[in-house]
Amino acid sequence: MNRTPSQKQTRSTRLIVPNAIGLHARPAAMLTRTALEYDAKIVMECGRRSVNAKSIMGILTLCAGQGAEITVTAQGHDAEEAIRAIECLFVCAFHDEAPAMETAFCGMERQTAGVSRQRVGGACTAAAPAAPG
């Protein structure tokens, strides 16, 4: 399907890695699986490194520990939805700290091209943005 320039959006957010052992294999896999659900090109940056969020190996090379600032940029017709889904993973600390958080706090209804996707758990209403400045 050809997209006109007006249908292409770019969205970006800054997030802080919340979980104690950083972006290890499990959170990296969760990020990759989530990114693959969207058509948008999704790039993650940490320090001087910039990687494709659809590559687990790329994410692991960020070596992002707890407290690291990650900038996520998505470009495409579903960029907004992709960013929200990734923010939800960060808000939930990738479900590393307390598995019960997944159902109590981390659900989110995703919208892609007007089609409702599965709702998991409760409601994800806020992101974990980096502190300004």
VOKOLNU-232317 format. One record per atom (N, C-alpha, C, CB): residue number from 0; residue in three letters; atom name; x, y, z. Coordinates in steps of 0.1 Angstrom, whole numbers, plus 5000, padded with zeros to 4 digits. Atoms other than C-alpha are relative to their C-alpha. Glycine has a CB too. Layout:
VOKOLNU-232317
ROBA num residuo atomo    X    Y    Z
ROBA NUM     ala    CA    X    Y    Z
...
This chain:
VOKOLNU-232317
ROBA num residuo atomo    X    Y    Z
ROBA   0     met     N 5008 4988 5000
ROBA   0     met    CA 5000 5000 5000
ROBA   0     met     C 5009 5012 5000
ROBA   0     met    CB 4990 5000 5012
ROBA   1     asn     N 4993 4987 5001
ROBA   1     asn    CA 5014 5034 4990
ROBA   1     asn     C 4995 5010 5010
ROBA   1     asn    CB 5000 5006 4986
ROBA   2     arg     N 5005 4990 4990
ROBA   2     arg    CA 5013 5060 5017
ROBA   2     arg     C 5004 5014 4995
ROBA   2     arg    CB 5007 4997 5014
ROBA   3     thr     N 4997 4987 5003
ROBA   3     thr    CA 5012 5097 5011
ROBA   3     thr     C 5008 5006 5011
ROBA   3     thr    CB 4987 5009 4997
ROBA   4     pro     N 4993 4994 4990
ROBA   4     pro    CA 5035 5120 5030
ROBA   4     pro     C 4992 5004 5012
ROBA   4     pro    CB 5008 5012 4995
ROBA   5     ser     N 5009 4996 4988
ROBA   5     ser    CA 5006 5132 5052
ROBA   5     ser     C 4997 4988 5009
ROBA   5     ser    CB 4987 5006 4995
ROBA   6     gln     N 5003 5011 4991
ROBA   6     gln    CA 5001 5097 5065
ROBA   6     gln     C 5013 4995 5008
ROBA   6     gln    CB 4995 4988 4991
ROBA   7     lys     N 4987 5004 4994
ROBA   7     lys    CA 5038 5094 5076
ROBA   7     lys     C 5002 5009 5012
ROBA   7     lys    CB 5012 5000 4991
ROBA   8     gln     N 4997 4992 4988
ROBA   8     gln    CA 5044 5106 5112
ROBA   8     gln     C 5013 4995 5006
ROBA   8     gln    CB 4988 4999 5010
ROBA   9     thr     N 4988 5003 4992
ROBA   9     thr    CA 5074 5108 5134
ROBA   9     thr     C 4997 5004 5014
ROBA   9     thr    CB 5013 5007 4994
ROBA  10     arg     N 5003 4997 4986
ROBA  10     arg    CA 5071 5105 5171
ROBA  10     arg     C 5013 4995 5008
ROBA  10     arg    CB 4988 4992 5006
ROBA  11     ser     N 4988 5003 4993
ROBA  11     ser    CA 5099 5104 5197
ROBA  11     ser     C 4997 5002 5015
ROBA  11     ser    CB 5011 5009 4996
ROBA  12     thr     N 5001 4999 4985
ROBA  12     thr    CA 5102 5099 5235
ROBA  12     thr     C 5013 4997 5006
ROBA  12     thr    CB 4988 4991 5005
ROBA  13     arg     N 4988 5003 4992
ROBA  13     arg    CA 5129 5098 5261
ROBA  13     arg     C 4995 4992 5012
ROBA  13     arg    CB 5008 5013 5004
ROBA  14     leu     N 5004 5009 4989
ROBA  14     leu    CA 5127 5070 5286
ROBA  14     leu     C 5012 4996 5008
ROBA  14     leu    CB 4993 4987 4994
ROBA  15     ile     N 4989 5004 4991
ROBA  15     ile    CA 5147 5059 5316
ROBA  15     ile     C 4998 4985 5003
ROBA  15     ile    CB 5000 5008 5013
ROBA  16     val     N 5001 5014 4998
ROBA  16     val    CA 5155 5022 5320
ROBA  16     val     C 4998 4998 5015
ROBA  16     val    CB 5014 4992 4996
ROBA  17     pro     N 5004 5001 4986
ROBA  17     pro    CA 5137 5013 5353
ROBA  17     pro     C 5005 4988 5007
ROBA  17     pro    CB 4986 5001 5001
ROBA  18     asn     N 4998 5013 4993
ROBA  18     asn    CA 5146 4977 5360
ROBA  18     asn     C 5015 4999 5005
ROBA  18     asn    CB 4996 4989 4992
ROBA  19     ala     N 4988 5001 4993
ROBA  19     ala    CA 5175 4968 5383
ROBA  19     ala     C 5012 4995 4991
ROBA  19     ala    CB 4999 4992 5012
ROBA  20     ile     N 4989 5006 5008
ROBA  20     ile    CA 5195 4948 5357
ROBA  20     ile     C 5000 5005 4986
ROBA  20     ile    CB 5000 4985 5001
ROBA  21     gly     N 4999 4993 5013
ROBA  21     gly    CA 5189 4970 5327
ROBA  21     gly     C 4993 4992 4989
ROBA  21     gly    CB 5014 5002 4997
ROBA  22     leu     N 5006 5006 5012
ROBA  22     leu    CA 5180 4959 5292
ROBA  22     leu     C 5008 4987 4997
ROBA  22     leu    CB 5000 5010 4988
ROBA  23     his     N 4994 5013 5003
ROBA  23     his    CA 5191 4923 5294
ROBA  23     his     C 4992 4992 4990
ROBA  23     his    CB 5002 4992 5013
ROBA  24     ala     N 5006 5008 5011
ROBA  24     ala    CA 5179 4895 5271
ROBA  24     ala     C 4985 5000 5000
ROBA  24     ala    CB 5005 4986 5000
ROBA  25     arg     N 5015 5000 4999
ROBA  25     arg    CA 5143 4893 5283
ROBA  25     arg     C 4994 5013 4996
ROBA  25     arg    CB 4996 4995 5014
ROBA  26     pro     N 5006 4987 5004
ROBA  26     pro    CA 5134 4930 5281
ROBA  26     pro     C 5004 5003 4986
ROBA  26     pro    CB 5005 5011 5009
ROBA  27     ala     N 4997 4998 5014
ROBA  27     ala    CA 5153 4932 5248
ROBA  27     ala     C 4991 4992 4991
ROBA  27     ala    CB 5015 4997 4997
ROBA  28     ala     N 5009 5008 5008
ROBA  28     ala    CA 5132 4904 5234
ROBA  28     ala     C 4986 5006 5001
ROBA  28     ala    CB 5000 4985 5006
ROBA  29     met     N 5013 4994 4999
ROBA  29     met    CA 5100 4921 5247
ROBA  29     met     C 4999 5012 4991
ROBA  29     met    CB 4997 5004 5015
ROBA  30     leu     N 5000 4988 5008
ROBA  30     leu    CA 5110 4953 5230
ROBA  30     leu     C 5000 4997 4985
ROBA  30     leu    CB 5013 5009 5003
ROBA  31     thr     N 5000 5005 5014
ROBA  31     thr    CA 5118 4935 5197
ROBA  31     thr     C 4987 4995 4996
ROBA  31     thr    CB 5011 4989 4999
ROBA  32     arg     N 5014 5005 5003
ROBA  32     arg    CA 5085 4916 5198
ROBA  32     arg     C 4990 5011 4998
ROBA  32     arg    CB 4995 4990 5010
ROBA  33     thr     N 5010 4989 5001
ROBA  33     thr    CA 5066 4948 5204
ROBA  33     thr     C 5003 5008 4988
ROBA  33     thr    CB 5002 5009 5013
ROBA  34     ala     N 4996 4992 5012
ROBA  34     ala    CA 5085 4968 5177
ROBA  34     ala     C 4995 4993 4987
ROBA  34     ala    CB 5015 5002 5000
ROBA  35     leu     N 5004 5008 5012
ROBA  35     leu    CA 5078 4940 5152
ROBA  35     leu     C 4985 5000 4997
ROBA  35     leu    CB 5005 4986 5001
ROBA  36     glu     N 5015 4999 5002
ROBA  36     glu    CA 5040 4945 5157
ROBA  36     glu     C 4996 5012 4992
ROBA  36     glu    CB 4993 5000 5013
ROBA  37     tyr     N 5003 4988 5007
ROBA  37     tyr    CA 5043 4978 5139
ROBA  37     tyr     C 5007 5002 4987
ROBA  37     tyr    CB 5003 5012 5009
ROBA  38     asp     N 4993 4997 5013
ROBA  38     asp    CA 5051 4990 5104
ROBA  38     asp     C 5010 5010 5001
ROBA  38     asp    CB 4990 5003 4989
ROBA  39     ala     N 4991 4989 4998
ROBA  39     ala    CA 5069 5020 5117
ROBA  39     ala     C 5015 4996 5001
ROBA  39     ala    CB 4996 5009 5012
ROBA  40     lys     N 4986 5001 4998
ROBA  40     lys    CA 5107 5023 5115
ROBA  40     lys     C 5002 5005 5015
ROBA  40     lys    CB 5009 5007 4989
ROBA  41     ile     N 4998 4997 4986
ROBA  41     ile    CA 5117 5023 5152
ROBA  41     ile     C 5015 4999 5003
ROBA  41     ile    CB 4992 4991 5010
ROBA  42     val     N 4986 5000 4996
ROBA  42     val    CA 5151 5034 5164
ROBA  42     val     C 5002 5004 5014
ROBA  42     val    CB 5008 5011 4991
ROBA  43     met     N 4997 4997 4986
ROBA  43     met    CA 5165 5034 5199
ROBA  43     met     C 5014 5005 5001
ROBA  43     met    CB 4998 4987 5009
ROBA  44     glu     N 4987 4994 4998
ROBA  44     glu    CA 5194 5056 5210
ROBA  44     glu     C 5004 5000 5014
ROBA  44     glu    CB 5001 5014 4993
ROBA  45     cys     N 4995 4999 4986
ROBA  45     cys    CA 5215 5054 5241
ROBA  45     cys     C 5015 5004 4999
ROBA  45     cys    CB 4999 4986 5008
ROBA  46     gly     N 4986 4995 5001
ROBA  46     gly    CA 5246 5075 5244
ROBA  46     gly     C 5002 5003 4985
ROBA  46     gly    CB 5011 4991 5005
ROBA  47     arg     N 4996 4998 5014
ROBA  47     arg    CA 5263 5075 5210
ROBA  47     arg     C 4995 4989 4991
ROBA  47     arg    CB 5015 5001 4998
ROBA  48     arg     N 5004 5012 5008
ROBA  48     arg    CA 5247 5042 5198
ROBA  48     arg     C 4985 5002 4996
ROBA  48     arg    CB 5001 4987 5008
ROBA  49     ser     N 5014 4999 5006
ROBA  49     ser    CA 5216 5041 5176
ROBA  49     ser     C 4998 4986 4993
ROBA  49     ser    CB 4999 5012 4990
ROBA  50     val     N 5003 5014 5005
ROBA  50     val    CA 5200 5007 5168
ROBA  50     val     C 4985 4999 4996
ROBA  50     val    CB 5003 4990 5011
ROBA  51     asn     N 5013 5004 5004
ROBA  51     asn    CA 5170 4992 5151
ROBA  51     asn     C 4993 4993 5011
ROBA  51     asn    CB 5000 4992 4987
ROBA  52     ala     N 5007 5007 4989
ROBA  52     ala    CA 5144 4983 5178
ROBA  52     ala     C 4994 4987 4996
ROBA  52     ala    CB 4989 5009 5004
ROBA  53     lys     N 5005 5013 5004
ROBA  53     lys    CA 5134 4953 5157
ROBA  53     lys     C 5011 4990 5000
ROBA  53     lys    CB 4994 5002 4986
ROBA  54     ser     N 4988 5009 4999
ROBA  54     ser    CA 5168 4937 5163
ROBA  54     ser     C 5004 4998 5015
ROBA  54     ser    CB 5012 5006 4992
ROBA  55     ile     N 4997 5003 4986
ROBA  55     ile    CA 5173 4920 5196
ROBA  55     ile     C 5015 5002 5003
ROBA  55     ile    CB 4996 4986 5004
ROBA  56     met     N 4986 4998 4998
ROBA  56     met    CA 5211 4920 5191
ROBA  56     met     C 5004 5015 5000
ROBA  56     met    CB 5008 4993 4988
ROBA  57     gly     N 4998 4986 4999
ROBA  57     gly    CA 5210 4957 5184
ROBA  57     gly     C 4997 5006 5013
ROBA  57     gly    CB 4992 5007 4989
ROBA  58     ile     N 5005 4995 4987
ROBA  58     ile    CA 5191 4964 5216
ROBA  58     ile     C 5011 4996 5011
ROBA  58     ile    CB 4986 4995 5004
ROBA  59     leu     N 4990 5005 4990
ROBA  59     leu    CA 5216 4943 5236
ROBA  59     leu     C 5013 5008 4999
ROBA  59     leu    CB 5003 4985 4998
ROBA  60     thr     N 4988 4992 5001
ROBA  60     thr    CA 5245 4963 5222
ROBA  60     thr     C 5000 5014 5006
ROBA  60     thr    CB 5004 5001 4985
ROBA  61     leu     N 5001 4987 4993
ROBA  61     leu    CA 5231 4994 5238
ROBA  61     leu     C 5006 5000 5014
ROBA  61     leu    CB 4986 5004 5001
ROBA  62     cys     N 4994 5002 4987
ROBA  62     cys    CA 5244 4980 5271
ROBA  62     cys     C 4993 5010 5010
ROBA  62     cys    CB 5015 5002 5000
ROBA  63     ala     N 5007 4990 4991
ROBA  63     ala    CA 5217 5001 5289
ROBA  63     ala     C 4997 4994 5013
ROBA  63     ala    CB 4987 5005 4992
ROBA  64     gly     N 5002 5005 4986
ROBA  64     gly    CA 5218 4996 5326
ROBA  64     gly     C 4989 5009 5006
ROBA  64     gly    CB 5012 5001 5008
ROBA  65     gln     N 5010 4992 4993
ROBA  65     gln    CA 5193 5009 5352
ROBA  65     gln     C 5004 5015 5000
ROBA  65     gln    CB 4998 4994 5014
ROBA  66     gly     N 4998 4986 5000
ROBA  66     gly    CA 5189 5046 5349
ROBA  66     gly     C 5005 5006 4987
ROBA  66     gly    CB 5010 5004 5011
ROBA  67     ala     N 4995 4995 5013
ROBA  67     ala    CA 5202 5049 5313
ROBA  67     ala     C 4988 5006 4993
ROBA  67     ala    CB 5005 4988 4992
ROBA  68     glu     N 5010 4993 5008
ROBA  68     glu    CA 5183 5073 5291
ROBA  68     glu     C 5000 4995 4986
ROBA  68     glu    CB 5003 5016 5000
ROBA  69     ile     N 5002 5005 5014
ROBA  69     ile    CA 5169 5059 5259
ROBA  69     ile     C 4991 5009 4993
ROBA  69     ile    CB 4995 4985 5000
ROBA  70     thr     N 5009 4992 5009
ROBA  70     thr    CA 5155 5080 5231
ROBA  70     thr     C 4995 4990 4989
ROBA  70     thr    CB 5007 5012 4993
ROBA  71     val     N 5006 5009 5009
ROBA  71     val    CA 5130 5060 5210
ROBA  71     val     C 4993 5009 4990
ROBA  71     val    CB 4990 4991 5007
ROBA  72     thr     N 5007 4993 5011
ROBA  72     thr    CA 5119 5074 5176
ROBA  72     thr     C 4994 4990 4991
ROBA  72     thr    CB 5011 5009 4993
ROBA  73     ala     N 5007 5008 5009
ROBA  73     ala    CA 5093 5059 5154
ROBA  73     ala     C 4995 5009 4988
ROBA  73     ala    CB 4988 4993 5007
ROBA  74     gln     N 5004 4993 5012
ROBA  74     gln    CA 5085 5069 5118
ROBA  74     gln     C 4991 4991 4992
ROBA  74     gln    CB 5012 5006 4992
ROBA  75     gly     N 5009 5007 5008
ROBA  75     gly    CA 5055 5057 5099
ROBA  75     gly     C 4986 5003 5004
ROBA  75     gly    CB 5003 4985 5002
ROBA  76     his     N 5014 4998 4998
ROBA  76     his    CA 5017 5056 5098
ROBA  76     his     C 4996 4996 5014
ROBA  76     his    CB 4992 4994 4990
ROBA  77     asp     N 5003 5005 4987
ROBA  77     asp    CA 5016 5038 5132
ROBA  77     asp     C 5010 5004 5011
ROBA  77     asp    CB 4997 4985 5000
ROBA  78     ala     N 4989 4995 4991
ROBA  78     ala    CA 5044 5057 5149
ROBA  78     ala     C 4995 5003 5014
ROBA  78     ala    CB 5007 5012 4995
ROBA  79     glu     N 5006 4997 4986
ROBA  79     glu    CA 5022 5070 5178
ROBA  79     glu     C 4997 4987 5008
ROBA  79     glu    CB 4987 5009 4998
ROBA  80     glu     N 5004 5013 4993
ROBA  80     glu    CA 5009 5035 5186
ROBA  80     glu     C 5012 4993 5004
ROBA  80     glu    CB 4991 4992 4991
ROBA  81     ala     N 4988 5007 4997
ROBA  81     ala    CA 5044 5020 5185
ROBA  81     ala     C 5007 5007 5012
ROBA  81     ala    CB 5009 5001 4988
ROBA  82     ile     N 4993 4993 4988
ROBA  82     ile    CA 5058 5047 5209
ROBA  82     ile     C 4992 4997 5013
ROBA  82     ile    CB 5000 5015 4997
ROBA  83     arg     N 5008 5003 4988
ROBA  83     arg    CA 5029 5041 5233
ROBA  83     arg     C 5002 4986 5005
ROBA  83     arg    CB 4985 5002 4997
ROBA  84     ala     N 4997 5014 4996
ROBA  84     ala    CA 5035 5004 5233
ROBA  84     ala     C 5013 4998 5007
ROBA  84     ala    CB 4998 4990 4988
ROBA  85     ile     N 4986 5001 4995
ROBA  85     ile    CA 5072 5008 5240
ROBA  85     ile     C 5000 5007 5014
ROBA  85     ile    CB 5010 5006 4991
ROBA  86     glu     N 5001 4993 4987
ROBA  86     glu    CA 5065 5034 5268
ROBA  86     glu     C 4994 4991 5010
ROBA  86     glu    CB 4992 5013 4998
ROBA  87     cys     N 5007 5009 4991
ROBA  87     cys    CA 5042 5009 5284
ROBA  87     cys     C 5010 4989 5006
ROBA  87     cys    CB 4988 4993 4994
ROBA  88     leu     N 4990 5010 4995
ROBA  88     leu    CA 5070 4983 5287
ROBA  88     leu     C 5010 5007 5010
ROBA  88     leu    CB 5009 4995 4988
ROBA  89     phe     N 4991 4993 4990
ROBA  89     phe    CA 5093 5009 5304
ROBA  89     phe     C 4992 5003 5012
ROBA  89     phe    CB 5005 5013 4993
ROBA  90     val     N 5008 4997 4988
ROBA  90     val    CA 5065 5020 5328
ROBA  90     val     C 4999 4988 5008
ROBA  90     val    CB 4986 5005 4996
ROBA  91     cys     N 5002 5012 4993
ROBA  91     cys    CA 5060 4984 5337
ROBA  91     cys     C 5013 4993 5004
ROBA  91     cys    CB 4992 4990 4992
ROBA  92     ala     N 4987 5006 4997
ROBA  92     ala    CA 5098 4978 5342
ROBA  92     ala     C 5001 4986 4993
ROBA  92     ala    CB 5002 4999 5015
ROBA  93     phe     N 4999 5013 5008
ROBA  93     phe    CA 5094 4950 5316
ROBA  93     phe     C 4996 4988 5008
ROBA  93     phe    CB 5014 4998 4995
ROBA  94     his     N 5005 5011 4991
ROBA  94     his    CA 5076 4930 5343
ROBA  94     his     C 5011 4993 5007
ROBA  94     his    CB 4992 4991 4992
ROBA  95     asp     N 4989 5007 4993
ROBA  95     asp    CA 5110 4922 5358
ROBA  95     asp     C 4998 5000 5015
ROBA  95     asp    CB 5013 5007 4997
ROBA  96     glu     N 5000 4998 4986
ROBA  96     glu    CA 5104 4935 5393
ROBA  96     glu     C 4989 4992 5007
ROBA  96     glu    CB 4999 5015 5004
ROBA  97     ala     N 5011 5007 4994
ROBA  97     ala    CA 5070 4920 5401
ROBA  97     ala     C 4990 4996 4989
ROBA  97     ala    CB 4992 5010 5010
ROBA  98     pro     N 5009 5006 5010
ROBA  98     pro    CA 5051 4897 5377
ROBA  98     pro     C 4985 5005 5002
ROBA  98     pro    CB 5001 4985 5000
ROBA  99     ala     N 5014 4996 4998
ROBA  99     ala    CA 5018 4908 5393
ROBA  99     ala     C 4997 5014 4994
ROBA  99     ala    CB 4997 5000 5015
ROBA 100     met     N 5002 4987 5006
ROBA 100     met    CA 5024 4943 5379
ROBA 100     met     C 4994 4999 4986
ROBA 100     met    CB 5013 5008 4999
ROBA 101     glu     N 5005 5002 5014
ROBA 101     glu    CA 5016 4929 5344
ROBA 101     glu     C 4985 5001 5000
ROBA 101     glu    CB 5004 4987 4995
ROBA 102     thr     N 5015 5000 5001
ROBA 102     thr    CA 4979 4924 5352
ROBA 102     thr     C 4995 5012 5008
ROBA 102     thr    CB 4995 4987 5006
ROBA 103     ala     N 5005 4989 4992
ROBA 103     ala    CA 4976 4952 5378
ROBA 103     ala     C 5002 5013 4994
ROBA 103     ala    CB 5006 4999 5014
ROBA 104     phe     N 4996 4986 5004
ROBA 104     phe    CA 4992 4981 5360
ROBA 104     phe     C 5003 5001 4985
ROBA 104     phe    CB 5011 5004 5008
ROBA 105     cys     N 4994 4999 5013
ROBA 105     cys    CA 5005 4973 5325
ROBA 105     cys     C 4993 4997 4988
ROBA 105     cys    CB 5012 4992 5000
ROBA 106     gly     N 5008 5003 5013
ROBA 106     gly    CA 4977 4965 5301
ROBA 106     gly     C 4999 5013 4992
ROBA 106     gly    CB 4987 4994 5003
ROBA 107     met     N 5002 4989 5009
ROBA 107     met    CA 4971 4987 5271
ROBA 107     met     C 4993 4995 4988
ROBA 107     met    CB 5014 5006 4997
ROBA 108     glu     N 5006 5003 5013
ROBA 108     glu    CA 4948 4987 5242
ROBA 108     glu     C 5007 5007 4989
ROBA 108     glu    CB 4985 5004 5001
ROBA 109     arg     N 4992 4994 5011
ROBA 109     arg    CA 4968 4992 5211
ROBA 109     arg     C 4990 5001 4988
ROBA 109     arg    CB 5012 4991 4996
ROBA 110     gln     N 5007 4997 5013
ROBA 110     gln    CA 4953 5007 5179
ROBA 110     gln     C 5010 5001 4989
ROBA 110     gln    CB 4992 5013 5002
ROBA 111     thr     N 4991 4999 5012
ROBA 111     thr    CA 4969 5001 5146
ROBA 111     thr     C 4990 5000 4988
ROBA 111     thr    CB 5009 4987 4999
ROBA 112     ala     N 5008 4999 5012
ROBA 112     ala    CA 4952 5013 5114
ROBA 112     ala     C 4985 4999 5004
ROBA 112     ala    CB 5004 4991 4989
ROBA 113     gly     N 5014 5000 4996
ROBA 113     gly    CA 4919 5016 5133
ROBA 113     gly     C 4995 4986 5005
ROBA 113     gly    CB 4992 5004 4989
ROBA 114     val     N 5004 5014 4995
ROBA 114     val    CA 4919 4979 5144
ROBA 114     val     C 5005 4998 5014
ROBA 114     val    CB 5006 4989 4991
ROBA 115     ser     N 4996 5002 4986
ROBA 115     ser    CA 4918 4972 5181
ROBA 115     ser     C 5007 4987 5002
ROBA 115     ser    CB 4987 5001 5009
ROBA 116     arg     N 4992 5012 4997
ROBA 116     arg    CA 4944 4948 5193
ROBA 116     arg     C 4996 4995 5015
ROBA 116     arg    CB 5015 5002 4999
ROBA 117     gln     N 5003 5006 4987
ROBA 117     gln    CA 4943 4926 5224
ROBA 117     gln     C 5003 5009 5012
ROBA 117     gln    CB 5007 4987 5002
ROBA 118     arg     N 4998 4992 4988
ROBA 118     arg    CA 4940 4943 5258
ROBA 118     arg     C 5006 4990 5010
ROBA 118     arg    CB 4987 5006 5006
ROBA 119     val     N 4993 5009 4991
ROBA 119     val    CA 4964 4928 5284
ROBA 119     val     C 5000 5007 5014
ROBA 119     val    CB 5015 4996 4996
ROBA 120     gly     N 5000 4995 4987
ROBA 120     gly    CA 4958 4934 5321
ROBA 120     gly     C 4992 5013 5002
ROBA 120     gly    CB 5014 5003 5004
ROBA 121     gly     N 5007 4988 4996
ROBA 121     gly    CA 4948 4968 5335
ROBA 121     gly     C 5002 5011 4990
ROBA 121     gly    CB 5004 5005 5013
ROBA 122     ala     N 4999 4989 5009
ROBA 122     ala    CA 4955 5002 5320
ROBA 122     ala     C 5014 5007 5001
ROBA 122     ala    CB 4989 5010 5003
ROBA 123     cys     N 4987 4993 5000
ROBA 123     cys    CA 4988 5018 5310
ROBA 123     cys     C 4997 5014 4996
ROBA 123     cys    CB 5010 4993 4990
ROBA 124     thr     N 5004 4986 5003
ROBA 124     thr    CA 4981 5055 5313
ROBA 124     thr     C 5011 5010 4999
ROBA 124     thr    CB 4990 5004 5010
ROBA 125     ala     N 4989 4990 4999
ROBA 125     ala    CA 5015 5071 5317
ROBA 125     ala     C 5013 4994 4995
ROBA 125     ala    CB 5001 5006 5014
ROBA 126     ala     N 4987 5004 5004
ROBA 126     ala    CA 5049 5069 5303
ROBA 126     ala     C 5010 5003 5011
ROBA 126     ala    CB 5005 5006 4986
ROBA 127     ala     N 4989 4997 4990
ROBA 127     ala    CA 5082 5071 5322
ROBA 127     ala     C 5010 5009 4992
ROBA 127     ala    CB 5007 4987 5005
ROBA 128     pro     N 4991 4991 5008
ROBA 128     pro    CA 5097 5101 5304
ROBA 128     pro     C 5013 5004 5008
ROBA 128     pro    CB 4993 5012 4996
ROBA 129     ala     N 4988 4995 4993
ROBA 129     ala    CA 5132 5113 5312
ROBA 129     ala     C 4998 5013 5006
ROBA 129     ala    CB 5012 5000 4990
ROBA 130     ala     N 5001 4986 4994
ROBA 130     ala    CA 5136 5143 5334
ROBA 130     ala     C 5005 5010 4991
ROBA 130     ala    CB 5009 5000 5013
ROBA 131     pro     N 4996 4990 5009
ROBA 131     pro    CA 5138 5175 5315
ROBA 131     pro     C 5014 5005 5003
ROBA 131     pro    CB 4990 5012 5001
ROBA 132     gly     N 4986 4994 4998
ROBA 132     gly    CA 5172 5191 5309
ROBA 132     gly     C 5010 4991 4998
ROBA 132     gly    CB 5001 5006 5013
